[in-house]
Amino acid sequence: MTDVLAERARLQEKVEGRTLIDSLADTVREHGDEAAYSDRNRVSEGWRTLTWHETRELALDVAEGLASMGVQPGDPVAIMATNRIEHVVADMGAVHAAAVPMSIYNTLSPEQVSFVAAHSGAKVAVLETEDHLQRWKSALDADGEIEVVLIDAEVPEGRRYRSWDQLVEAGRARRAENPGELEERHQVLTPDSPATILYTSGTTGNPKGVVLTHHNVQFEAASTLEAAGLLDQRQTQVSYLPLAHIAERVLGVYGPQMQGSHQYCIADPSLLLATLGEVHPTAFFGVPRVWEKIQTGIAAKLAADPNPDNVTLVQNSMAAALAWVEAQEVGGTMTPEIEEAYRKADEAILGFLKLLLGLDQVRWAGSASAPMPVETTRFMAGLGLKVYDVYGMTETCGAVTANGPGGFRMGTVGRATPGMEVTLGEDGEVLVRGPVNTPGYHHQEEATRALIDEDGWLHTGDIGTIDEDGFVSIVDRKKELIITSQGKNIAPSNIENYLKESPIIGHAMAIGDARPYVVAVLTLDGEVAPVVAEKLGLEFTDLADLAARPEIRAMAQAAVDKANERLSRPEQVKAFELLGTEWTAESEELTPTLKLKRRVINSKYAELVEKLYR
């Protein structure tokens, strides 16, 4: 405990008494002429880039523009936009107006938007597209006081609407006329002032608004970057996850403001792999689905290679790299032979593969947000990439445990980050205490009391284990554990990760709560499955046609059989259905961060599930 408190005190010194306004000002003094944010929303112009000095100046104009719209200190400002310069600057501008920026998931339905708008009390909505404006129509009809700033969409008539350029111009003029106004607003802010409210994507029910303070986000950024070995190093990164996601905010907004990193923002996550090949980031965070896509892509290319010598070369090289990574785990032993074997493998083929992926410059790679299949971690290790799994949640402002250069163990989510306390409750629930914990949910005191107990421990709702070296493993969500009608407790994510090891399987959901046995609903991987089918000489029209083919169903059955070999009898999948559609956030089976919406899937496929049990 003494070490934890000493670490906490050391990091507290870095952020004590400071707000994000102070951090950005310091970064501009040190890195003012260096690139801060680039985007490609205006494709014909290629990459747009702002320096840190330009970013802050534009944010100050936006702050005054918001003030001219009547935004007062503490007022929520909602932002619904893709990852682009205007989104980040709107966020910073709201902070500099002493307001509270709230990035909203672009995929929220009109009903969910109306809930968030009313519950938060948003005064202004900064929207990017016509689609976003339509999602806000019901909320705007219900509250005639919300004013709207439109980035790309055509500006309707009416006093409540203005363009982004009009906001900036009004702010620039007001700044010139009232040079001291923003400084007065800055004096209102304290480290305990809200830096943002993030409405959780909501796998069940209405989202909750998580309040995060300036102190929360700055301590989290300092702690996370130190655990990653990146604290005082300027990085090149790609921003592609929604900015309503806590990981993207820490790595793409708060961290860069403290270290002057350069972010390449992409509006369409489907362009991620192509962007990696162009940008070659030095640090990269991927949700597990991104790493799985890289794994299945390489596996599919190997399967399609007609030259067995090439396949053998890659397989032997990856075995050497895996041994090299394993030797660096806590408890591992590195030898000159392992080092030399990896050097030769890297020169022979692995360095080229990483170059093709755009990951050749990566000094830190991470994953979180959902369980990372250990086989995917090991596959990446086979390329010589250490993908550090971390764990946290919006309510803890991001990571509270992390693997990193200072110690890692594949298959775990690492040890407590600097300054954080992590323990287990009597039922195995992961409990967290420290400076990153939210002060509570916005306007939801009862939910806050259920989240944080009287001793300051935040109850994560996750079941975990902690080994003798302090490495934490997450078993599953407390509320998502399957309890069969025989009373067996089963972690569905374990089953699902085994099923997804098959390259043709895109998503998997295990079902069995209050049932006699476990069944599974599977989807095909829309990119890999067609490649595999073509190699088999199968003719097909679409995924639905492909899912019905006996050869593909046999491969799905083989995936189930292989998973069952590694599962206890109660965990084994007794029946499955292979769908001919993909699951996406737009089709509602996934959250915007690609986690399963179990309640939605259970409801949407209720008839199919009943058929499996019949």
N, C-alpha and C positions, 0 to 999 in steps of 0.2 A: 504493500500500500504506500509506503514511504516513497518508493521509486515512482509510482504513478503520480503522486502529488507533486513530487519534484519536477517530473516531466511537464505536468500541467502548469506549474508556476513558471517554468522556463518559457513555454509557449505563450502563456498569458502576457508575459513581458512584451512580446512582439506585437500584440494586438490591443493591449490594455488602453482604454480611454479613446480608442480610435473608431471611426466609422469608415464606410467604403469611400466616402468623399476624400478622406485623408489618404487612403491607400492609392486611389487613382491619381491624386495630385503628386504623390511621391514617385509613382511609376512614370508619369509624364516628365518629371524633372530628370529621371535617370534614362528613360528610353523614348523621349518625346518624338524623335525623328525616325524611330524604327516602326516597322509595320505592326499594326494591331489586329485589324479585321479585314478580311477579304471575302467577297462573295461573287456569285455569278448569276444573280437574279436577272440582270440585264445581259442576256447571253451574247448579244451582238457586240458588246463592249469587252468581252472577256472578263477577267478578274477585275473587280473594283477593289481598291485598297485604301484604307485610311491609316495614317500613323496614329500613335497614341495621342499626340498633341491635337491632331484633327478630330479624333474621336471625342476627346474631352470638350473641345470647343463646341462641337455639334451638340453634345449632351447638354451643355450649358444653355445653348439656344433653345433646345427642346424644353428644358426646365422652365425657362421664362415663357415659352409658348404655352405650356400647361398652366402656368400662373395666370396668363392672360385669359385663360378659359375658366378661371375661377377655382382652380385646384388649390386646396389648402393643405398645410402640413398634416400628415396622417391620412389623407384621402386615398382610397385605393384607385389605382389606374390599371385597367385590364389591357392585356396585349394578346391578340390572336394573330399570329403571323408565322411564316416559315423561318428557318435559320438564315438570317440576313442582317446586314449592317443596321438597317432601321430598327429591327427588333431589339438588338443589343443597346442601341443608342436610346431608344424609347425607355428601356429599363433604367439605364444610367440617368437619363433626363428626369425620370420620375423621382429617383433617389435624390438628385440634386435640387429638386423642388420640395424636398422633405416629405414627399408622398410615398406611397407603398405600391411598387410595381407588382403585377400578378400576371405571369405568362399563363395562358389558357390553352389546353390541348386543342389542336385544330380539328380533331375528329369528334369533339363533343356534339351531341345532338342539340337541336334548338331547345328542347325541354331542359337538358342539362345546363346549357348556357343560361337559360332563364333563371334556374336555381342559383347558379354561381353569381350571376349579376345581382340578384335580389339579396342573397345571403351575405355577400361581401360588402354591398353598398357602393359598388363601383361608380365613380363620378365621370370617368372618361373611358372610352374603349378605342384603342388603336388597332385597326383592322387592316389586313393586307389586300384581300381579294373580294370579288363579288360573292363568292361562296361563303366567305366569312361573314359578310354583311347579312346574307340570308339567314345564316345560323343565329345571328343576333336580332333578327327582325322581331321575334316575339318578345324578347327582353326589352327592346327599344319601345315597342308598342305599350308594354306594361309600365315602363318608367320613362316618362317624357322629359326627365331632367338629364339623362345620360347623354353626354356629347360624344361625337364620333370623329376620329381622325382616320382618313383612308390613305393607304400607302400607294396602291396600284389601282384600286377600283375607281370607277367613275363616281364623282361626287354628286349626290342628289341635291336637289334644291332644298333649302331650309336652313335655319340658323344653327341647327345642331351639328351640321356636317361641315368639314373642311378637309383639304388635302394635306398631305405630309409637308409639302413645300410651303403651304400657307402657314402651317404651325411653326415651321422653322423661321420663316421670314418675320412673323409676328414676334417670335421670341428674340430674334436678333435685334429688332427695333427696340423692343422693351429693355433689353440688356443695355443698349446704348443710352437710353433715357434714364434708367434706374440702376446704375452700376453697383450699388451696394445691396440691392434687394436680396439676391441669392445668398450673400454672406449672412444676412440676418436669418434666412431660413436654415442655413447650415448650423447656426448656433442652437436651433431648436432640437436638432438631432442629438441623441446620445447612443452609446453602444447598445443599450437595451431597446432602442427604437426598432420597430419592424423593418427589415430590409426587403422582405417579400412575404406574400401569402401564397402558398402553393396548394391548389386543390388536387388531392390525390386522384389518380385516374379512375379509381373505383371499380374493383373487381366485383363488388356487391354494393347495392344501394347508392344513395346520393354521396358525392364526394365530400370529404371534410377539408376545411381550410387550415393548413398547417402554417402557423406563424413562425417565422425564423428571423432572429434579430441580427443586427450588424455584428454583434459579438459572436453569435452562433456561426455565421457564415465565414467570418475571418479566422476564427479558431479552427473550424473544419478545414478550410483551405490550407492553413499552415500545417495542421496535423497530417492531413492526407498527403500533401506534397512532401513532407519530411519522410513519411513512411515509404513513399515511392522513390525517395532519393532525388527529388526534383526541386526542392524548396527554393534554392537560390539560382536556378538555371533557367534561362529563357528557352522556351520550347516552340516547336512548330507542330500544330495539331489540326485535326479536322473536326468541325462541329456539325453533327448530323442528327443527333437525338433531339427530340423536342425540348425546347428551352423551359418547358414546364416540368421537366424531369430533373430531379435534384442532382444527379451525376453530371448532366450537361451544364447545369448552372455552376457547380463547383469547378469543373474542369474548363468550361468555356466562357464563364463570366467572372466569377469571384477569384479563382486562382490566377488567371491572366492579369487581373487588375493589381495583383500583389507581386507578380514576377515579370510582367511585360512581355508575355508570350504572344505569338502570332497565330491567330485562328483563321482557318479557311472554312467558311460557312457554306453548306450546300442545302438547298431547299428540298431536294428530292433524295431521300435515303437510298433509292435504287441506284443512284450515281456514285455511291460510296466507294465501291471497289475501283471504279475508273479514276476517281479523284485520288485515292491512295497512290495509284500508279503514277499520277502526275505530281503530287505534292511531296511524297516521301516523308511523312511526319516523323518527328523524333520521339513523340509520345502518342499512344493511341489507346483509347478505351472502346471496347466493343461489348455490347450485350451478348449473351451466349449464342443467340441466333446468328449473329454476324460471324462468330468463329465457326459455328457449325456449317454455315454456307461456304466459308473458305475451305473447311475440311472436305465437304462433299464435292466441291468443285475440283479440288486436286484429286480426290479419289476417283471421280468420274473420268478425268483425263487419263489417269493411270490405267483404269479399266479399258479405255478405248485405244490405248497405245498398242499397236500390233507388234512392236519390237520387244521381246521378252528381256533382252539385255538392258534396255532403258528402265524397265520396271524393276529389275533386280538391282540396278545401280541406285535408284531412288530408295528402294526398301532398305538396302544395306546402309545407305547414308543416313536415313532417318533413324535406324536402330542405333547408329553411332551417336547421333545428336541426342536421342532420348537418354542414352547412358550418360552423356555429358551433363545434361540437365539434372538427372537423378543424383549424380555425384555431388551436385551443389545444394541439394535439399538439406535441411537440418537433419543431421545423423548420417549423411552421405559422406563418401570419401573419394576425393579426386586423385587420380594417378596420372603420371606422364603419358601412359599408354592411351588413356581415355581422352586426354587433351589432344594428343597427336591424331587419333582416329577422327575426332571431330574436326580438327583443322583440315584434314584431307577431304572429309565429306563436304565441308563447307566450300572448299575450293572446287571440288568436283561438280557439285550440282546444287547444294542447298543455298549458297549465296545467290546463285542465279534465280532460284525459285523465289527467294525473298525479294529480290530486285523486281521480278515480274509482279509480285503482289504489292509492291510499293512499301514494304515493311523492312527494307534493308537498313534504314537509318534509325529504327526504333530502339530507344534506350530503355523505355518502360512500356509494357503492354498490360492492360488490365481488363477485368470483366466483373460484372455484378448485375443486379436487377432481377435475376432469376437463377436457379441452380445451374451451374456449369457442369456438363457431363465430364467426368474425369477422363474418359477416353478422348474427348475433344482436347482437353488440356494436354494429354500425353501426345496426341497427334501433332499439336503445335510445338511441343517440346522436340518432336522428331524433325522439325524444321530448324531447331536451334532457337526457338522463341519461347521465353519464359512468360507465360500469360498469368499474371498475378491475380488470383481471385480475391475479391474484397466483399465485405458485407455491410449493409446499413439500410436505412429507410429514410423517407422524407422527414419523418418525425425526429430523426437523429441527424438531420442536415447532411445525410450521406454516410460515408464509410465510418464504421466504428471498429471494425477489424480489417486487417489487410495482410496479405502476403507481400513481400517486397524484397529488395536486394539485401536487407538486413536479416532475412530469414523467411523461408517459404517451405511449404509442404503441399504437393499436389493432392487434390481431393479435399482440401480444407479451404476455409475462407480467411485463414491467417490468424494472427494474434491481435490483441487489442492495440489500436492506434495510440500514438503518444498522448498521454494525459487522460485516457479513457479507462473507465472501470467496466468490465464485462464479467458477469457471473450467470449461474443457472438457478432458476427457481426450483421449488420442490418437485414440480411436475416436468422439469427439464426445459421450461421456457427461458429464452435468452433475455437477460435483464441488463440494462445499460445505464450508466450514470456518468455525467460529465458536462463540460461547457457547451457541447453541441446539441444537447437535448432541447427540443422546442419548449417555449414557455407554455404552450397549449394550443388548442384548436380555436379558431376564430369564432366567437359567439357560441361556443359549445362547451360549457363548463362541465356538464355531466360526463361527456366523452373525454374531457381532459383528466378528470379525476380517475376515470377507468384506465387511462393511459399511464399516468405517473403517480406512484404511491407516495405516502407521507415521508418516506426516507429518500425521495428523489430518484428512485429507480424507475426507468421507463420500461414498460412491459411490451416487448416487440411483437408478441403473438407467434413467434417462431420457436420451434422445438429444436434444441441443439445439444451438442456434446463438446466437452473441452478435454483435450488429451493432456498427458503429463508434461508436455512442452509448451502448453498454453495455446495450442492451435484449436480453433473453433471449427466445428462442422455443423451445418444446418441440415436437420433431418427433414423438416417440412413445416408448413404453416400449421399452427395449432388448430385452427378451425377447418383446415383442409384435410386433416388426417382422416383416412377412411377407417370406420369402425364397422366391420362386417356384422351380419346378424348372429355370427358365432362369438362376437366380442373381440375379434382380432383387430389390433391397431396396425394400420398399414400406411406407409408414406407413399403417396402416389407419384411424387416427383422422381423417386428412385426407379420405379417401374417405367415411367415415361422416358427417362434418359436412356435406359437400356434399349427401349424400342426405337428411339431416334438414332441409334448407332447405325441402323440400316440406311444407306445413302438414299434410298427411294422414299423414306418416310420423312415428311416435312414436320408435322405436329402429331402429338399423341396425347390423349387424355384417358387416364385410368378411372374407372367408376366402380363403386362397390359399397358405398355407405348404406348400412342397414340392409344389405343384400347378402345372399349366401356365398357369393364368390365375386371375383374381379373380372370385369370385361373392359374392353378398350375401344375407343373411336380413333381412327387413324386418318391422316390425310397424306396425299402424295406430295413430294417435293416437286414443285412446278418447273424447276430448272433441271434437276438431275434425273428424275424419273423418265422424261422423254428421251434423254441421251441414252440411258440404259435400254429403253425399249427399242430405239433405233439400232443399237448394237445387236440386239436379239433378232432383228429383222421383222419386228412387229409393225404392222400398219395400224394407225389410229387417227382419229379426228381431233380429239381433245382429251383433257384429263379424265372426264367422266367415262369416255370410251376406254381409256387406258386402265382405269381402276376396275373395270369389269373383265379385263383379259385374264384368262386362267394363269398365264405365265407370271403376270404381275401379282396376282392374288397369292400365287405360290411363294413369291419372294416375300410378301408381307407375312405369310404364315411362317416362313423360315425365320423372319425377324422376331416374331412372337415366340417361336420355339427356342431360339437362341437366348432371348431374354429370360424365359421361364427356367432355363438351365441354371441361371444365376440367382433365382429367387426362391424363397421358401415356399412351401406348398400353399399357404393362405394367400401369398402375394401373386401367385401365378395367374396369368390371363387365360381364362377358360374359353372366351369367345371374343371376336372382334368384328368391326365393320370398317372397310376401307372406302373413304369418301372420294368422290370425283371432283371435289372443289377444294380450293385453298382457303385457309383461315387468315384473315387480315383484321386490322383495326377497323377498316371500313365495313367489313362484313359482320363486325361486332363480336366475333369470337375471341379477339385479342384486345388487350389494352393498347394504348399508343406506344407502350414500351415492350410490346410483344409478349406479354404474359397472358396465360390462359384466363379467360373469364368463365370460370367453372359454372357459375349459376346460369349464365347465358347459354352455354353449350348444353347443359343438362336440360334446360327448357326447350331449346331449339331442336334438339335431337331426342326428345323424350320418347317419341313413338319408336324410333330406331333402337333405343336402349331397351325398351320393353320387349321388342322383338328378339334382342340378343338373350334376354332372360327366359323367353318362351322356348 
